[in-house]
Amino acid sequence: MAPIIELDSRTPGAVDGRHVRALAFQEVRLEYLTSALRRLGIDPAERRALVIGSGRGLLARGLAGLGFDVVALDPSPDATDLARRASHGEAVEYVTAPAENPGLAGGYFDVVFCTDTFEIAEDLDRVVAHASRLLRPDGVLFYDTVNRTPVSRLIYLWAFQSLPFTRIMPRDRYTAVRLRTPEEVRAALAAHGLRNEDVCSFKPKSVLGLVRAIIARRSGKITDEAVPAMTGFVLEPGGRPVVTYLGCARPREG
């Protein structure tokens, strides 16, 4: 039996809920990014990428697999340690630092991917300010986040944080005010010279499958790695983002 997820935010176990989410979202994150890069004519080879909110490094390793040299940044030293231990020699440098103060040189990255970040940031403006500073003039900022809707509140504030059978996150990780509408994200990006170019909803193929996967993981019947096969998230281009969505932005010319 897989160990039951620990939920005390003071321990490394608090990272587990993020890892379950990262595993479930990995395929759609990479699909969205690679599609956008093809559209923009950007070859990942010999390009630099930064993942903000990297957790255990799953997305960072995925970007390295595409050919990027990657810096994976996360505020949790426990997550950074787990990421290093999961590494298999990929071109990834792991750094512990908050998104609000990454401590990295500006204008260095061709791609910056803010993941699991906008929806928990107390100061979204400061996060975006640093992300835009770190981006090269011809670079691309990617993000995924959680919309603020009645459905997202039900899932993220109640099911993921409060309901005993489905709780996988510390109780204080998400709040309604920190869930971000596309309009709010667009405005924050524009305030720092970034033009939002796309918003793409994504969702599970089956809501029931997602519920079953979370309950099974919470009870220890399956491991983290079994979650993606049970959830099967898919992109929904043109769809209204009821819960989660991806987007990309580029520096405005001039």
C-alpha positions as CSV (number, residue, x, y, z in Angstrom):
1,M,0.0,0.0,0.0
2,A,1.2,3.5,-0.8
3,P,1.9,5.7,2.2
4,I,-0.9,8.2,3.0
5,I,-0.1,11.8,2.1
6,E,1.1,13.9,4.9
7,L,-0.5,17.3,5.0
8,D,1.3,19.3,7.7
9,S,2.6,22.4,5.9
10,R,5.7,22.4,8.1
11,T,7.0,19.1,6.7
12,P,8.2,17.8,3.4
13,G,5.0,15.9,3.1
14,A,3.2,19.1,2.2
15,V,4.9,18.9,-1.1
16,D,3.0,15.7,-2.0
17,G,-0.2,17.4,-3.0
18,R,1.7,19.6,-5.4
19,H,3.5,16.5,-6.8
20,V,0.1,14.8,-7.5
21,R,-1.1,17.9,-9.3
22,A,2.2,18.2,-11.2
23,L,2.0,14.6,-12.4
24,A,-1.6,15.1,-13.5
25,F,-0.8,18.3,-15.4
26,Q,2.5,17.4,-16.9
27,E,1.2,16.2,-20.2
28,V,-1.0,19.2,-20.9
29,R,1.7,21.6,-19.8
30,L,4.3,20.2,-22.2
31,E,1.7,19.9,-25.0
32,Y,0.7,23.5,-24.7
33,L,4.3,24.7,-24.5
34,T,5.6,22.7,-27.4
35,S,2.6,23.8,-29.6
36,A,3.3,27.5,-28.8
37,L,7.0,27.1,-29.5
38,R,6.3,25.5,-32.9
39,R,3.9,28.3,-33.7
40,L,6.5,30.9,-32.8
41,G,9.3,29.1,-34.5
42,I,11.4,28.7,-31.4
43,D,13.8,25.7,-31.2
44,P,14.5,24.6,-27.6
45,A,18.0,23.5,-28.5
46,E,20.6,25.6,-26.8
47,R,17.9,27.8,-25.2
48,R,17.6,28.6,-21.5
49,A,14.4,28.0,-19.5
50,L,13.4,28.9,-16.0
51,V,10.7,27.1,-14.1
52,I,9.2,29.1,-11.2
53,G,7.4,26.9,-8.7
54,S,9.2,23.8,-9.9
55,G,8.3,21.5,-6.9
56,R,10.0,18.2,-7.3
57,G,11.3,19.2,-10.8
58,L,9.0,17.2,-13.0
59,L,8.3,20.0,-15.5
60,A,11.9,21.2,-15.4
61,R,13.0,17.7,-16.4
62,G,10.4,17.7,-19.1
63,L,11.8,20.9,-20.5
64,A,15.3,19.5,-20.3
65,G,14.1,16.6,-22.3
66,L,13.0,19.0,-25.1
67,G,16.6,20.4,-25.3
68,F,16.5,23.4,-22.9
69,D,19.1,24.2,-20.3
70,V,16.9,24.6,-17.3
71,V,17.0,26.4,-13.9
72,A,14.3,25.0,-11.6
73,L,13.4,27.4,-8.8
74,D,11.1,26.7,-5.8
75,P,10.7,28.3,-2.4
76,S,10.8,25.0,-0.5
77,P,14.2,23.5,0.4
78,D,12.4,20.2,0.9
79,A,11.1,20.3,-2.7
80,T,14.5,21.2,-4.0
81,D,16.1,18.3,-2.2
82,L,13.5,15.9,-3.6
83,A,14.0,17.3,-7.1
84,R,17.7,16.8,-6.9
85,R,17.2,13.2,-5.7
86,A,14.8,12.5,-8.6
87,S,17.3,13.8,-11.1
88,H,19.0,11.5,-13.6
89,G,21.6,13.8,-15.0
90,E,19.3,16.2,-16.9
91,A,20.5,19.7,-17.7
92,V,18.7,21.2,-14.7
93,E,20.1,23.4,-12.0
94,Y,17.9,23.4,-8.8
95,V,17.6,26.6,-6.8
96,T,15.7,27.4,-3.6
97,A,14.3,30.9,-3.7
98,P,10.8,32.5,-3.7
99,A,9.2,33.8,-6.9
100,E,9.0,37.2,-5.3
101,N,12.8,37.3,-4.9
102,P,14.5,34.8,-7.2
103,G,17.9,36.4,-7.0
104,L,18.8,35.6,-10.7
105,A,20.3,37.8,-13.4
106,G,17.8,39.6,-15.6
107,G,17.3,39.1,-19.4
108,Y,18.8,35.6,-19.3
109,F,16.0,33.2,-20.2
110,D,14.3,32.4,-23.5
111,V,11.4,30.8,-21.6
112,V,10.0,31.4,-18.2
113,F,7.3,29.1,-17.0
114,C,5.4,30.1,-13.8
115,T,3.7,27.0,-12.6
116,D,1.8,26.5,-9.3
117,T,2.7,30.1,-8.6
118,F,0.1,32.8,-9.5
119,E,-2.7,31.1,-7.5
120,I,-0.7,31.1,-4.3
121,A,1.3,34.4,-4.6
122,E,0.4,37.1,-2.1
123,D,2.0,39.7,-4.4
124,L,1.2,38.7,-8.0
125,D,2.6,42.0,-9.2
126,R,6.0,41.4,-7.7
127,V,6.1,37.8,-9.1
128,V,5.3,39.1,-12.6
129,A,7.8,41.9,-12.3
130,H,10.6,39.5,-11.7
131,A,9.4,37.0,-14.3
132,S,9.4,39.8,-16.9
133,R,12.8,41.0,-15.8
134,L,14.3,37.6,-16.2
135,L,12.9,37.1,-19.7
136,R,14.9,37.9,-22.8
137,P,13.4,40.6,-25.1
138,D,12.4,37.9,-27.6
139,G,11.4,35.3,-24.9
140,V,8.1,33.8,-23.9
141,L,6.5,33.7,-20.5
142,F,4.2,30.6,-19.9
143,Y,2.0,30.1,-16.9
144,D,-0.7,27.9,-15.6
145,T,-3.1,28.9,-12.8
146,V,-6.5,28.6,-11.3
147,N,-9.5,30.8,-12.2
148,R,-11.7,32.3,-9.5
149,T,-15.1,30.8,-10.1
150,P,-17.7,29.0,-8.0
151,V,-16.5,25.7,-9.3
152,S,-12.8,26.4,-8.7
153,R,-13.6,27.5,-5.1
154,L,-15.5,24.2,-4.6
155,I,-12.5,22.2,-5.8
156,Y,-9.5,24.1,-4.5
157,L,-10.8,25.6,-1.3
158,W,-13.1,22.8,-0.2
159,A,-12.2,19.5,-1.8
160,F,-8.4,19.9,-2.0
161,Q,-8.1,21.6,1.4
162,S,-11.0,20.7,3.7
163,L,-12.9,17.5,2.8
164,P,-11.2,14.6,4.6
165,F,-11.4,12.1,1.8
166,T,-10.0,14.4,-0.9
167,R,-7.8,16.8,1.0
168,I,-4.3,16.8,-0.5
169,M,-3.1,20.3,0.4
170,P,-2.3,22.2,3.5
171,R,-5.4,24.1,4.6
172,D,-4.0,27.6,4.0
173,R,-2.4,27.0,0.6
174,Y,-5.3,28.5,-1.5
175,T,-7.6,31.4,-0.7
176,A,-10.3,32.9,-2.9
177,V,-8.5,36.2,-3.3
178,R,-5.4,34.5,-4.6
179,L,-7.2,32.6,-7.4
180,R,-6.7,34.7,-10.5
181,T,-9.1,35.5,-13.3
182,P,-7.6,35.7,-16.8
183,E,-8.4,39.4,-16.8
184,E,-6.4,39.9,-13.6
185,V,-3.5,38.0,-15.0
186,R,-3.6,39.9,-18.3
187,A,-3.5,43.2,-16.4
188,A,-0.6,42.1,-14.2
189,L,1.4,41.1,-17.3
190,A,0.6,44.3,-19.1
191,A,1.8,46.4,-16.2
192,H,5.3,44.9,-16.7
193,G,5.5,45.2,-20.5
194,L,4.1,41.8,-21.4
195,R,1.4,41.2,-24.0
196,N,-0.8,38.2,-23.2
197,E,-1.1,36.2,-26.4
198,D,-3.3,33.2,-25.4
199,V,-5.4,31.7,-22.7
200,C,-6.2,28.0,-23.0
201,S,-8.5,26.1,-20.6
202,F,-7.6,22.5,-19.6
203,K,-9.6,20.0,-17.6
204,P,-9.8,16.3,-16.7
205,K,-11.4,14.0,-19.3
206,S,-13.6,12.7,-16.5
207,V,-14.4,14.6,-13.3
208,L,-15.4,11.3,-11.7
209,G,-12.0,9.8,-12.7
210,L,-10.3,12.8,-11.0
211,V,-12.4,12.3,-7.8
212,R,-11.6,8.6,-7.8
213,A,-7.9,9.2,-8.3
214,I,-7.7,11.7,-5.4
215,I,-9.6,9.5,-3.0
216,A,-7.5,6.5,-4.0
217,R,-4.3,8.4,-3.5
218,R,-5.5,10.0,-0.2
219,S,-6.3,6.5,1.2
220,G,-3.0,5.1,0.1
221,K,-4.4,2.6,-2.4
222,I,-2.3,4.0,-5.3
223,T,1.0,5.8,-5.6
224,D,1.5,9.4,-7.0
225,E,2.6,7.9,-10.3
226,A,-0.7,6.1,-10.9
227,V,-2.7,9.4,-10.8
228,P,-2.2,10.6,-14.4
229,A,-3.7,7.5,-16.0
230,M,-6.8,7.9,-13.9
231,T,-7.2,11.7,-14.6
232,G,-6.2,12.3,-18.2
233,F,-6.2,16.1,-18.4
234,V,-6.8,17.6,-21.9
235,L,-6.4,21.0,-23.4
236,E,-9.6,22.9,-24.4
237,P,-8.5,25.7,-26.8
238,G,-11.2,28.3,-27.1
239,G,-13.0,27.0,-24.0
240,R,-13.9,29.2,-21.1
241,P,-11.6,28.3,-18.2
242,V,-14.0,27.2,-15.5
243,V,-11.1,26.0,-13.2
244,T,-7.6,25.7,-14.6
245,Y,-6.0,27.4,-17.6
246,L,-2.7,27.9,-19.3
247,G,-1.4,31.0,-21.1
248,C,1.6,32.7,-22.7
249,A,2.8,36.2,-23.1
250,R,5.7,38.0,-24.8
251,P,7.4,41.4,-24.2
252,R,5.8,44.2,-26.1
253,E,7.9,45.7,-28.9
254,G,9.4,49.1,-28.1
